[in-house]
Amino acid sequence: MDVALLSIMMNQSQVKQQANVSLLSKAIDQAETQSTDMIKMLEQSVQSHLGSNIDIKG
């Protein structure tokens, strides 16, 4: 096998791997942002006065 061809193939493989890592990193960042936003939304939707008193008179 030609050394130049082998070098090109290895370089292309590295570029593909770097692109995959970069894409995965962006996906992880987006998932973290979405989960943070979901937590904030859930915290805002909680009404602290609900459930604090129970009427036990019948």
Short mmCIF file of the C-alpha atoms (twelve columns), coordinates in Angstrom:
data_MODEL
# 
_entry.id   MODEL 
# 
loop_
_atom_site.group_PDB 
_atom_site.id 
_atom_site.type_symbol 
_atom_site.label_atom_id 
_atom_site.label_alt_id 
_atom_site.label_comp_id 
_atom_site.label_asym_id 
_atom_site.label_seq_id 
_atom_site.Cartn_x 
_atom_site.Cartn_y 
_atom_site.Cartn_z 
_atom_site.pdbx_PDB_model_num 
ATOM 1  C CA . MET A 1  0.000   0.000  0.000  1 
ATOM 2  C CA . ASP A 2  1.189   3.476  -0.845 1 
ATOM 3  C CA . VAL A 3  2.412   5.544  2.128  1 
ATOM 4  C CA . ALA A 4  0.787   8.737  0.817  1 
ATOM 5  C CA . LEU A 5  -2.560  6.984  0.417  1 
ATOM 6  C CA . LEU A 6  -2.301  5.547  3.919  1 
ATOM 7  C CA . SER A 7  -1.498  9.004  5.286  1 
ATOM 8  C CA . ILE A 8  -4.541  10.514 3.562  1 
ATOM 9  C CA . MET A 9  -6.801  7.762  4.877  1 
ATOM 10 C CA . MET A 10 -5.549  8.223  8.437  1 
ATOM 11 C CA . ASN A 11 -6.015  11.997 8.201  1 
ATOM 12 C CA . GLN A 12 -9.583  11.601 6.913  1 
ATOM 13 C CA . SER A 13 -10.316 9.229  9.759  1 
ATOM 14 C CA . GLN A 14 -9.049  11.775 12.281 1 
ATOM 15 C CA . VAL A 15 -11.177 14.519 10.734 1 
ATOM 16 C CA . LYS A 16 -14.285 12.322 10.908 1 
ATOM 17 C CA . GLN A 17 -13.549 11.466 14.532 1 
ATOM 18 C CA . GLN A 18 -13.047 15.129 15.452 1 
ATOM 19 C CA . ALA A 19 -16.314 16.052 13.731 1 
ATOM 20 C CA . ASN A 20 -18.167 13.331 15.637 1 
ATOM 21 C CA . VAL A 21 -16.719 14.481 18.959 1 
ATOM 22 C CA . SER A 22 -17.638 18.084 18.191 1 
ATOM 23 C CA . LEU A 23 -21.183 17.105 17.252 1 
ATOM 24 C CA . LEU A 24 -21.572 15.022 20.400 1 
ATOM 25 C CA . SER A 25 -20.258 17.885 22.514 1 
ATOM 26 C CA . LYS A 26 -22.846 20.247 21.029 1 
ATOM 27 C CA . ALA A 27 -25.606 17.698 21.661 1 
ATOM 28 C CA . ILE A 28 -24.541 17.357 25.292 1 
ATOM 29 C CA . ASP A 29 -24.477 21.146 25.729 1 
ATOM 30 C CA . GLN A 30 -27.965 21.410 24.249 1 
ATOM 31 C CA . ALA A 31 -29.282 18.646 26.519 1 
ATOM 32 C CA . GLU A 32 -27.820 20.383 29.570 1 
ATOM 33 C CA . THR A 33 -29.427 23.678 28.546 1 
ATOM 34 C CA . GLN A 34 -32.792 22.011 28.013 1 
ATOM 35 C CA . SER A 35 -32.642 20.237 31.363 1 
ATOM 36 C CA . THR A 36 -31.707 23.473 33.140 1 
ATOM 37 C CA . ASP A 37 -34.617 25.243 31.457 1 
ATOM 38 C CA . MET A 38 -36.975 22.414 32.428 1 
ATOM 39 C CA . ILE A 39 -35.866 22.608 36.074 1 
ATOM 40 C CA . LYS A 40 -36.437 26.384 36.111 1 
ATOM 41 C CA . MET A 41 -39.873 25.936 34.576 1 
ATOM 42 C CA . LEU A 42 -40.821 23.287 37.132 1 
ATOM 43 C CA . GLU A 43 -39.591 25.441 39.997 1 
ATOM 44 C CA . GLN A 44 -41.726 28.347 38.780 1 
ATOM 45 C CA . SER A 45 -44.823 26.173 38.410 1 
ATOM 46 C CA . VAL A 46 -44.759 24.984 42.034 1 
ATOM 47 C CA . GLN A 47 -47.270 26.775 44.242 1 
ATOM 48 C CA . SER A 48 -45.869 26.642 47.753 1 
ATOM 49 C CA . HIS A 49 -49.208 27.296 49.488 1 
ATOM 50 C CA . LEU A 50 -50.893 24.205 48.030 1 
ATOM 51 C CA . GLY A 51 -50.852 21.160 50.263 1 
ATOM 52 C CA . SER A 52 -49.620 22.999 53.350 1 
ATOM 53 C CA . ASN A 53 -52.988 22.832 55.142 1 
ATOM 54 C CA . ILE A 54 -55.282 19.844 55.550 1 
ATOM 55 C CA . ASP A 55 -58.940 20.255 56.594 1 
ATOM 56 C CA . ILE A 56 -59.716 17.288 58.814 1 
ATOM 57 C CA . LYS A 57 -63.128 18.507 60.027 1 
ATOM 58 C CA . GLY A 58 -65.956 16.387 58.680 1 
# 
